[in-house]
Amino acid sequence: MVYILAYDDIAIVIGRGKKNRAKVMFDNEHHHTTHFKSLLVRLYHIYGDDKFNRFIIKCNNKEESQRIEKDLHKRLGGNTSDLPNKIRKCLFENITPGSYVELFLRLALLSSYDGLSDLRKWRKNNIIDTESWGIISGKLKIS
């Protein structure tokens, strides 16, 4: 299958695969799927206006899903982790430029795995101090 999560009529996630991968389409501030786009989806939920549309295209086989996904990426995008300026501005509002908090948030946004999982792992391993974690967890609404 191919799945599409659009926000305000712009594709932010287009993917293919089994149902577990598609769960990212239903992420929100209370639940997240381990997916490289989960942080992006979370930020749209927290700082956006909740203008989501979800689509699933059933495919006959893997080859068909690959072909459809590739075509959709060409037509609609959805293959980037860029944030709209409005959401980026909200995320970094009241964050000191050059601070550790800014660094950790920027690193999490660039993660090729799952930025939320990275942040939690860094916190667990004492890379992120308690004060910074308080700010980050508040911005991302995580515990």
C-alpha positions as CSV (number, residue, x, y, z in Angstrom):
1,M,0.0,0.0,0.0
2,V,1.0,3.6,-0.4
3,Y,0.0,6.2,2.3
4,I,-0.2,9.9,2.2
5,L,-0.5,12.4,5.0
6,A,-1.3,15.9,3.8
7,Y,-1.5,19.0,5.8
8,D,-3.4,22.0,4.4
9,D,-3.4,20.2,1.0
10,I,0.4,19.8,1.0
11,A,1.9,16.2,1.2
12,I,4.1,15.9,4.2
13,V,4.5,12.2,4.3
14,I,4.2,9.8,1.3
15,G,5.4,6.3,1.9
16,R,4.7,2.7,1.2
17,G,4.9,-0.5,3.0
18,K,3.0,-2.6,5.6
19,K,0.5,-1.1,8.0
20,N,3.0,-0.5,10.8
21,R,4.9,2.0,8.7
22,A,1.7,3.8,7.8
23,K,0.8,4.4,11.5
24,V,2.8,7.6,11.3
25,M,-0.3,9.1,9.6
26,F,-2.2,8.8,12.9
27,D,0.5,10.2,15.2
28,N,-0.4,13.1,17.3
29,E,1.0,14.8,20.5
30,H,-0.1,11.9,22.6
31,H,1.2,9.0,20.4
32,H,4.1,8.6,18.1
33,T,5.3,5.8,15.8
34,T,9.0,5.1,15.4
35,H,9.4,6.6,12.0
36,F,11.8,9.2,10.6
37,K,8.9,11.6,10.0
38,S,7.3,11.2,13.5
39,L,8.9,14.4,14.9
40,L,7.7,16.3,11.8
41,V,4.2,15.0,12.1
42,R,4.2,15.8,15.9
43,L,5.3,19.4,15.2
44,Y,2.5,19.9,12.7
45,H,0.0,18.7,15.3
46,I,1.4,20.9,18.1
47,Y,1.9,24.1,16.2
48,G,-0.3,23.7,13.2
49,D,-4.0,24.2,12.7
50,D,-5.1,20.5,12.4
51,K,-5.8,20.6,8.7
52,F,-4.9,16.9,7.9
53,N,-6.0,14.6,5.2
54,R,-5.1,10.9,5.1
55,F,-5.1,8.7,2.0
56,I,-4.3,5.0,1.5
57,I,-3.9,3.5,-1.9
58,K,-4.1,-0.3,-2.0
59,C,-1.7,-1.9,-4.4
60,N,-1.5,-5.4,-6.0
61,N,2.2,-5.9,-5.2
62,K,5.4,-4.3,-4.1
63,E,6.4,-3.2,-7.6
64,E,3.1,-1.3,-8.1
65,S,3.5,0.4,-4.7
66,Q,7.1,1.5,-5.6
67,R,5.9,2.9,-8.9
68,I,3.0,4.8,-7.3
69,E,5.1,6.2,-4.5
70,K,7.8,7.4,-6.9
71,D,5.2,9.1,-9.1
72,L,3.5,10.7,-6.1
73,H,6.8,12.1,-4.8
74,K,7.4,13.6,-8.2
75,R,4.0,15.2,-8.3
76,L,3.3,16.1,-4.7
77,G,6.6,16.1,-2.8
78,G,6.3,14.6,0.7
79,N,9.9,13.5,0.6
80,T,11.4,16.2,2.8
81,S,11.6,17.0,6.4
82,D,11.4,20.8,6.0
83,L,9.1,22.6,8.4
84,P,7.0,25.6,7.3
85,N,8.4,28.9,8.7
86,K,5.3,29.3,10.9
87,I,5.9,26.0,12.7
88,R,9.7,26.5,12.9
89,K,9.2,29.9,14.4
90,C,6.9,28.5,17.1
91,L,9.3,25.7,17.9
92,F,12.3,28.0,18.3
93,E,10.4,30.8,20.0
94,N,12.1,31.8,23.3
95,I,15.0,29.4,22.6
96,T,18.4,31.1,23.0
97,P,20.3,31.0,19.6
98,G,23.4,28.9,20.0
99,S,22.2,27.1,23.1
100,Y,22.3,23.4,23.7
101,V,18.5,23.3,23.5
102,E,18.6,24.8,20.0
103,L,21.4,22.3,19.0
104,F,19.5,19.3,20.3
105,L,16.3,20.3,18.5
106,R,18.1,21.0,15.3
107,L,19.9,17.6,15.5
108,A,16.6,15.8,16.2
109,L,15.0,17.5,13.2
110,L,17.8,16.2,11.0
111,S,17.6,12.6,12.3
112,S,17.5,9.9,9.7
113,Y,15.8,7.6,12.2
114,D,13.4,9.1,14.7
115,G,14.2,12.4,16.3
116,L,12.0,11.8,19.3
117,S,13.7,8.5,20.0
118,D,17.1,10.2,19.6
119,L,16.1,12.9,22.1
120,R,14.9,10.3,24.7
121,K,18.0,8.2,24.2
122,W,20.3,11.3,24.7
123,R,18.4,12.2,27.8
124,K,18.6,8.7,29.2
125,N,22.4,8.7,28.6
126,N,22.7,12.1,30.3
127,I,23.7,14.0,27.2
128,I,20.8,16.3,27.7
129,D,20.8,18.0,31.1
130,T,17.7,18.4,33.2
131,E,17.2,22.1,32.5
132,S,17.5,21.6,28.7
133,W,15.2,18.5,28.9
134,G,12.6,20.6,30.6
135,I,12.6,23.1,27.8
136,I,12.7,20.4,25.0
137,S,10.0,18.3,26.5
138,G,7.8,21.3,26.9
139,K,8.3,22.4,23.3
140,L,7.6,18.8,22.0
141,K,5.0,17.8,24.7
142,I,6.9,14.7,25.6
143,S,7.8,13.1,29.0
